[in-house]
Amino acid sequence: MIALFFLGVTPVMHDFWSVDDPQQRQAEMTNFLKNATLFGAALVLVALSGTAWPYALNIGL
């Protein structure tokens, strides 16, 4: 769900391509790229969630 959240919200909230001020455009691009990185990390966690981690403590939530 978090990956879908980042996929939908990031281009709407951080639309750096429509900002005229160069400093604000850079700030929006930085935040856009941060969210893109978090989206990628969420996809990696989804991909790895099916495999057992060898160092797990086997403590359930």
C-alpha positions, 0 to 999 in steps of 0.5 A: 500500500505504501508503494501505491501511495508514493506512486500516486502522491509524488507527482501530484505533490512535488510537480517541480516541472511547473515551478518557475522559481529556480530555488523552489524548483530545486527543492521540489525536485529534491523532494520528488527524488526522495519520494521516488527513492522511498517508492523504490525501497517499498518495492524492494521490501515487497520483493524480499518479504517472501523470503526468510531472513537468516538472521531473524529472531523469529519473534512474531508481532 
